[in-house]
């Protein structure tokens, strides 16, 4: 039986640098996310497909951003609740 699951990933960066450094990291991070999404949705007939590619994976949205913020850490990811809307 196939079970519908949801996944969220968070990377909490603390960057000690100027806006130029942040811009470079943000660009690299966006490319990483795009590459990851492409890989997990890969055609199972392609030789580079991961071993789970025969399963049904849909990326519903991607978000990333970097901002000047206060505080020491991001809250726990296991506190996020997914509900049907």
Number of C-alpha atoms within 10 A of each C-alpha: 3 6 5 7 7 9 6 8 6 9 8 11 10 12 12 8 8 8 11 9 12 16 12 10 15 15 12 12 15 15 12 12 14 12 11 12 16 13 14 20 18 18 14 15 9 9 8 11 16 14 9 12 17 14 11 10 14 10 11 6 6 10 6 10 8 13 7 6 7 6 5 8 9 10 9 8 10 7 7 9 6 9 5 3 3
